[in-house]
Amino acid sequence: MKESVLDVLMYLFENYIYEEVEIEPDEDTLRTELSAAGFQNGEIDKALGWLEGLANIQDNLSEAPVCSHSIRLYTDEECEKLDREARGFLLFLERVAVLDQVSREMVIDRVMALEASNIDLDQLKWVVLMVLFNLPGQEAAFAWMEDMVFNEMPVDLH
């Protein structure tokens, strides 16, 4: 079975984080569970590192100044990984106040941390959902994204 880091993260999110499991498993327990679910050790290591990176960037970006009139320019590497549709979707999420500049940068950072050469819109939605879940005070934005991901709510980007 060829699974990606994002598949491991989605499994963790659906089975541990989102379900609000009472007992927080330690890393060894998680590794055992993920191995039993069929994930490879390399992908498990990368997924756990991805989550650690999310925590680190949350600490670093939470103090970042916000300028409401700035425009985000994407690097060539970011454009390769996030196609026009994905970048438009991020802009849409900013315009409807689901993401702010700080959370957008967290999403972009976590997308770039994935090994995939490009990220499709459904994968991007999952990354946004995971980032918002980890941000205090973003319950309404998380609920909106949750509807979009789990209920396949259509989005009109116009």
PyMOL commands that set and color helices and strands:
alter all, ss='L'
color gray80, all
select helices_A, chain A and resi 5-17+27-36+41-61+76-81+84-95+101-113+121-133+139-150
alter helices_A, ss='H'
color red, helices_A
deselect
rebuild
show_as cartoon
